Each structure stands twice: as C-alpha cells, then as structure tokens.
Amino acid sequence: MPLSAADVAEITRLLEESQFDELHLEHAGFKLTLKRGAALRREAASASAPAPPPAPAASASDGSVLDVTAPFVGIFYRAPRPGAPPYIEVGSQVEADTTIGIIEVMKLMNAVRAEVSGTVFEVLVEDGAVVEYGQVLLRIAPGAPGG
C-alpha cells in the first residue's frame, strides 16, 4: 500500500511535534531515518571520518576565541522565524545552553547551542545561508564579561 499525501502530512506533523532524538520508519518501498540532537552528535562522534575540531581560531583583545560550528548540513537561521529578532548579536552574552540559531534540515528546525559561556565575538554566517557540517557559524570569547 503506497503512502498517500495525507500519510506524508501526518508523518511530517508527528516529526515536528515530537521530542525524540532518533526515528526509524520503514514501509514497503520507503525507508526514513531521522537523527537529531544527541543521536546526531553520537553518530557524528562515531563516524569513520574525523570531525573538524572546534579549536581556537582567532584572538580577541582579552585572549582567544572559540569557533561554534554547524552540527550538520542545512540552512542556518539566526532567528526563530523571518522578521523575528536574531537570537544573538556580536556582543551578546551566551551560556553553553543558549540557542544561537537554528538549522533547517528537511523542513525540521534544529536548535544550535553555543556550547560555551562567553561573549559573541564574530558572526560568520548570514541568515538563510546553506551551511556544511563543521562550518564555523560564529566565534565566542569564552569566560565572563570583562575577564
């Protein structure tokens, strides 16, 4: 029995509303595997090709800055929707769990976190740009403001 447009719409709705990390769906002639969040990070860490290291990339006046890289391929947005204010700007204070943007992958919006506390030093990717896995999105001067 083939999937109808209504079936695909229902699957899409369930994907958008669910809080899972990994989904495997198989149907005659159709296979879908979706990984995001922790499942995607686990897979990337165990992949045969080494992941690009998020190493210091430049210097700020008070020390080095750290790269925040794209955790997967997709379209990077700095705001939750068109016309909304961006999550962060240069000079914004962030914590490790601060959302700095989202990456759209197959119509799913996936939050990207800062992963470090500090001050946004430089934003390198324009809103709506296609990004590759490991591409530097922005740089953060780690630590508390003022040192």
Backbone as CSV, one residue per row, in Angstrom:
resi,resn,N_x,N_y,N_z,CA_x,CA_y,CA_z,C_x,C_y,C_z
1,MET,0.856,-1.180,0.000,0.000,0.000,0.000,0.902,1.244,0.000
2,PRO,0.822,2.077,-1.012,1.665,3.274,-1.086,1.225,4.327,-0.074
3,LEU,2.176,5.191,0.285,1.866,6.309,1.180,1.112,7.386,0.409
4,SER,0.046,7.867,1.001,-0.721,8.944,0.369,-0.174,10.290,0.836
5,ALA,-0.647,11.356,0.222,-0.258,12.700,0.637,-0.677,12.951,2.088
6,ALA,-1.812,12.411,2.482,-2.282,12.558,3.866,-1.344,11.825,4.830
7,ASP,-0.850,10.642,4.422,0.111,9.902,5.255,1.375,10.728,5.467
8,VAL,1.902,11.294,4.384,3.120,12.098,4.464,2.885,13.328,5.336
9,ALA,1.723,13.969,5.200,1.389,15.137,6.018,1.332,14.751,7.502
10,GLU,0.760,13.590,7.810,0.673,13.135,9.196,2.058,12.811,9.753
11,ILE,2.906,12.175,8.962,4.267,11.880,9.386,5.017,13.174,9.666
12,THR,4.893,14.141,8.768,5.556,15.434,8.945,5.085,16.120,10.220
13,ARG,3.785,16.104,10.476,3.228,16.715,11.689,3.798,16.042,12.937
14,LEU,3.841,14.732,12.935,4.361,13.998,14.083,5.840,14.298,14.312
15,LEU,6.609,14.398,13.224,8.031,14.725,13.343,8.228,16.095,13.971
16,GLU,7.449,17.072,13.537,7.595,18.434,14.036,7.183,18.563,15.500
17,GLU,6.225,17.745,15.948,5.715,17.854,17.310,6.461,16.976,18.308
18,SER,7.221,16.017,17.847,7.881,15.056,18.726,9.172,15.616,19.296
19,GLN,9.575,15.077,20.435,10.804,15.490,21.101,11.821,14.343,21.116
20,PHE,11.808,13.505,20.116,12.713,12.366,20.040,14.069,12.772,19.484
21,ASP,15.069,11.918,19.701,16.393,12.128,19.127,16.599,11.294,17.870
22,GLU,15.879,10.160,17.762,16.118,9.260,16.647,14.815,8.588,16.253
23,LEU,14.578,8.452,14.931,13.373,7.809,14.417,13.752,6.956,13.220
24,HIS,13.242,5.733,13.196,13.404,4.848,12.039,12.004,4.453,11.595
25,LEU,11.698,4.665,10.329,10.386,4.345,9.782,10.595,3.577,8.488
26,GLU,9.995,2.395,8.406,10.081,1.611,7.178,8.682,1.231,6.742
27,HIS,8.471,1.308,5.446,7.214,0.955,4.826,7.595,0.368,3.473
28,ALA,6.761,-0.435,2.884,7.084,-1.061,1.602,7.589,-0.015,0.606
29,GLY,8.847,-0.152,0.184,9.424,0.765,-0.787,9.816,2.120,-0.231
30,PHE,9.771,2.273,1.102,10.065,3.571,1.713,10.800,3.338,3.027
31,LYS,11.912,4.033,3.225,12.659,3.949,4.477,13.095,5.358,4.858
32,LEU,12.852,5.723,6.100,13.214,7.045,6.602,13.939,6.868,7.924
33,THR,15.107,7.481,8.040,15.844,7.522,9.299,16.129,8.983,9.591
34,LEU,15.731,9.427,10.761,15.938,10.809,11.165,16.680,10.813,12.484
35,LYS,17.769,11.566,12.531,18.535,11.713,13.766,18.746,13.195,14.009
36,ARG,18.579,13.605,15.252,18.851,14.990,15.623,19.271,15.019,17.078
37,GLY,19.746,16.130,17.523,20.142,16.286,18.919,21.219,15.303,19.315
38,ALA,21.025,14.624,20.437,22.031,13.717,20.989,22.342,12.569,20.037
39,ALA,21.339,12.037,19.339,21.577,10.918,18.422,22.484,11.336,17.280
40,LEU,22.296,12.524,16.757,23.133,13.008,15.660,24.563,13.235,16.145
41,ARG,24.718,13.805,17.335,26.058,14.029,17.878,26.772,12.705,18.134
42,ARG,26.035,11.671,18.631,26.635,10.352,18.849,27.106,9.766,17.529
43,GLU,26.274,9.880,16.496,26.629,9.326,15.189,27.839,10.056,14.614
44,ALA,27.863,11.370,14.723,28.989,12.137,14.190,30.276,11.779,14.928
45,ALA,30.181,11.560,16.225,31.371,11.226,17.003,31.910,9.848,16.654
46,SER,31.017,8.934,16.224,31.465,7.586,15.915,31.707,7.371,14.421
47,ALA,31.519,8.391,13.604,31.729,8.259,12.160,33.196,7.979,11.868
48,SER,33.457,7.319,10.743,34.839,6.959,10.414,35.684,8.183,10.079
49,ALA,35.106,9.196,9.453,35.863,10.409,9.133,35.940,11.277,10.385
50,PRO,37.113,11.780,10.730,37.218,12.614,11.928,36.478,13.932,11.750
51,ALA,35.810,14.358,12.815,35.085,15.626,12.780,36.083,16.769,12.932
52,PRO,35.804,17.919,12.270,36.698,19.052,12.441,36.683,19.526,13.888
53,PRO,37.835,19.769,14.474,37.865,20.183,15.877,37.412,21.625,16.050
54,PRO,36.623,21.907,17.097,36.255,23.290,17.383,37.376,23.975,18.150
55,ALA,38.471,24.239,17.462,39.659,24.787,18.108,39.646,26.300,18.066
56,PRO,40.448,26.933,18.925,40.563,28.387,18.856,40.983,28.824,17.458
57,ALA,40.385,29.927,16.974,40.619,30.314,15.594,41.193,31.713,15.431
58,ALA,41.010,32.575,16.393,41.480,33.953,16.258,41.704,34.513,17.648
59,SER,42.137,35.742,17.712,42.389,36.352,19.012,41.514,37.575,19.225
60,ALA,40.957,37.658,20.403,40.247,38.858,20.831,41.225,39.650,21.686
61,SER,40.847,40.826,22.081,41.762,41.653,22.857,42.113,41.021,24.202
62,ASP,41.224,40.181,24.750,41.488,39.573,26.052,41.832,38.088,25.944
63,GLY,42.205,37.579,24.773,42.562,36.164,24.629,41.950,35.552,23.393
64,SER,41.948,34.237,23.364,41.471,33.526,22.175,39.945,33.463,22.130
65,VAL,39.431,33.136,20.967,38.001,32.917,20.780,37.803,31.486,20.315
66,LEU,36.610,30.952,20.557,36.293,29.590,20.175,35.273,29.582,19.055
67,ASP,35.440,28.652,18.107,34.508,28.510,16.998,33.287,27.715,17.438
68,VAL,32.110,28.162,17.023,30.883,27.379,17.140,30.599,26.902,15.726
69,THR,30.584,25.582,15.541,30.446,25.018,14.193,29.068,24.401,13.975
70,ALA,28.702,24.262,12.711,27.428,23.649,12.339,27.469,22.160,12.676
71,PRO,26.478,21.662,13.437,26.470,20.247,13.793,26.000,19.342,12.663
72,PHE,25.455,19.938,11.588,25.032,19.173,10.419,24.791,20.120,9.252
73,VAL,24.535,19.561,8.094,24.278,20.322,6.870,22.848,20.838,6.903
74,GLY,22.627,22.055,6.440,21.271,22.603,6.368,21.314,24.089,6.105
75,ILE,20.194,24.746,6.384,20.085,26.190,6.207,20.085,26.822,7.588
76,PHE,21.047,27.730,7.820,21.222,28.361,9.120,20.388,29.633,9.210
77,TYR,19.647,29.760,10.302,18.874,30.967,10.583,19.276,31.479,11.967
78,ARG,19.444,32.781,12.083,19.802,33.377,13.365,18.579,33.752,14.191
79,ALA,17.380,33.572,13.641,16.142,33.909,14.333,15.167,32.735,14.201
80,PRO,14.160,32.667,15.073,13.229,31.540,15.016,12.277,31.571,13.819
81,ARG,12.140,32.734,13.176,11.253,32.856,12.006,11.601,34.152,11.277
82,PRO,11.222,34.276,10.024,11.512,35.513,9.282,10.926,36.737,9.988
83,GLY,11.707,37.791,10.060,11.252,39.040,10.670,11.441,39.112,12.176
84,ALA,11.745,37.984,12.816,11.951,37.972,14.269,13.368,38.463,14.571
85,PRO,13.575,39.037,15.752,14.931,39.459,16.109,15.848,38.242,16.206
86,PRO,17.114,38.412,15.868,18.047,37.283,15.954,18.246,36.839,17.402
87,TYR,18.591,35.556,17.559,18.865,35.034,18.895,20.019,35.783,19.551
88,ILE,21.067,36.057,18.782,22.267,36.703,19.328,22.820,37.709,18.326
89,GLU,23.623,38.627,18.830,24.350,39.602,18.012,25.779,39.644,18.527
90,VAL,26.674,40.289,17.802,28.022,40.499,18.307,27.892,41.268,19.624
91,GLY,28.575,40.811,20.653,28.492,41.424,21.976,27.505,40.757,22.917
92,SER,26.642,39.863,22.386,25.681,39.153,23.245,26.406,38.220,24.202
93,GLN,25.903,38.142,25.427,26.415,37.190,26.403,25.668,35.863,26.205
94,VAL,26.401,34.759,26.186,25.788,33.448,25.995,26.284,32.475,27.059
95,GLU,25.473,31.492,27.343,25.826,30.355,28.190,25.890,29.134,27.277
96,ALA,26.388,28.021,27.785,26.536,26.815,26.972,25.219,26.375,26.345
97,ASP,24.101,26.571,27.053,22.807,26.123,26.531,22.023,27.211,25.788
98,THR,22.639,28.360,25.534,21.976,29.447,24.807,21.801,29.051,23.343
99,THR,20.573,29.207,22.823,20.325,28.964,21.407,20.906,30.125,20.620
100,ILE,21.801,29.822,19.677,22.419,30.875,18.870,21.821,30.923,17.468
101,GLY,21.049,29.912,17.115,20.414,29.851,15.800,19.732,28.522,15.618
102,ILE,19.182,28.332,14.421,18.574,27.054,14.078,19.077,26.643,12.697
103,ILE,19.113,25.353,12.470,19.455,24.829,11.154,18.270,24.007,10.668
104,GLU,17.768,24.382,9.503,16.656,23.657,8.900,17.217,22.502,8.085
105,VAL,16.713,21.310,8.379,17.082,20.108,7.644,15.786,19.397,7.296
106,MET,15.504,19.276,6.027,14.293,18.585,5.564,13.040,19.097,6.276
107,LYS,12.891,20.394,6.352,11.741,21.085,6.955,11.673,20.957,8.469
108,LEU,12.702,20.390,9.107,12.759,20.323,10.562,13.715,21.393,11.060
109,MET,13.295,22.139,12.067,14.125,23.184,12.641,14.850,22.622,13.860
110,ASN,16.175,22.658,13.834,17.012,22.091,14.881,17.810,23.194,15.555
111,ALA,17.645,23.337,16.861,18.345,24.386,17.601,19.848,24.120,17.626
112,VAL,20.628,25.200,17.519,22.077,25.136,17.653,22.430,25.918,18.916
113,ARG,23.150,25.283,19.825,23.506,25.882,21.104,24.942,26.418,21.060
114,ALA,25.239,27.364,21.927,26.571,27.972,21.983,27.628,26.963,22.426
115,GLU,27.296,26.082,23.358,28.217,25.067,23.895,29.365,25.643,24.720
116,VAL,29.399,26.944,24.932,30.425,27.584,25.749,29.845,28.895,26.289
117,SER,30.294,29.311,27.456,29.856,30.590,28.014,30.833,31.675,27.601
118,GLY,30.299,32.843,27.309,31.160,33.957,26.949,30.414,35.036,26.191
119,THR,31.164,35.779,25.364,30.628,36.897,24.597,30.784,36.613,23.113
120,VAL,29.706,36.830,22.344,29.786,36.634,20.896,30.778,37.647,20.330
121,PHE,31.814,37.139,19.689,32.904,37.956,19.169,32.712,38.280,17.695
122,GLU,32.205,37.293,16.922,32.064,37.474,15.473,31.005,36.509,14.950
123,VAL,30.122,36.993,14.067,29.139,36.156,13.391,29.614,36.002,11.956
124,LEU,29.798,34.757,11.510,30.404,34.495,10.210,29.427,34.037,9.127
125,VAL,28.201,33.688,9.479,27.253,33.150,8.511,26.020,34.041,8.456
126,GLU,25.637,34.405,7.258,24.445,35.228,7.051,23.181,34.418,7.319
127,ASP,22.130,35.086,7.723,20.835,34.457,7.932,20.346,33.849,6.617
128,GLY,19.911,32.589,6.664,19.384,31.920,5.476,20.445,31.281,4.598
129,ALA,21.692,31.226,5.074,22.772,30.641,4.282,22.817,29.123,4.462
130,VAL,23.180,28.413,3.398,23.395,26.979,3.475,24.737,26.756,4.163
131,VAL,24.754,25.856,5.142,25.993,25.558,5.866,26.322,24.075,5.743
132,GLU,27.605,23.794,5.811,28.112,22.422,5.770,28.442,21.979,7.182
133,TYR,28.488,20.670,7.393,28.886,20.122,8.686,30.281,20.632,9.045
134,GLY,30.423,21.164,10.238,31.715,21.646,10.710,32.050,23.075,10.313
135,GLN,31.216,23.721,9.499,31.475,25.102,9.097,31.338,26.018,10.313
136,VAL,32.241,26.980,10.435,32.204,27.910,11.567,31.040,28.881,11.377
137,LEU,30.146,28.921,12.380,28.980,29.807,12.350,29.295,31.145,13.018
138,LEU,29.959,31.060,14.168,30.321,32.269,14.902,31.451,31.954,15.846
139,ARG,32.011,33.004,16.421,33.110,32.854,17.371,32.715,33.511,18.688
140,ILE,33.116,32.855,19.766,32.773,33.321,21.113,34.059,33.481,21.919
141,ALA,34.192,34.640,22.566,35.282,34.848,23.517,34.817,34.228,24.831
142,PRO,35.442,33.125,25.257,34.952,32.406,26.442,35.159,33.182,27.734
143,GLY,34.366,32.799,28.734,34.520,33.377,30.063,33.527,34.474,30.351
144,ALA,33.645,35.018,31.536,32.753,36.093,31.979,33.129,37.400,31.324
145,PRO,32.179,38.326,31.145,32.495,39.633,30.562,33.543,40.353,31.406
146,GLY,34.469,40.953,30.710,35.494,41.735,31.401,36.609,40.907,32.006
147,GLY,36.657,39.561,31.654,37.799,38.826,32.064,37.563,37.695,32.956
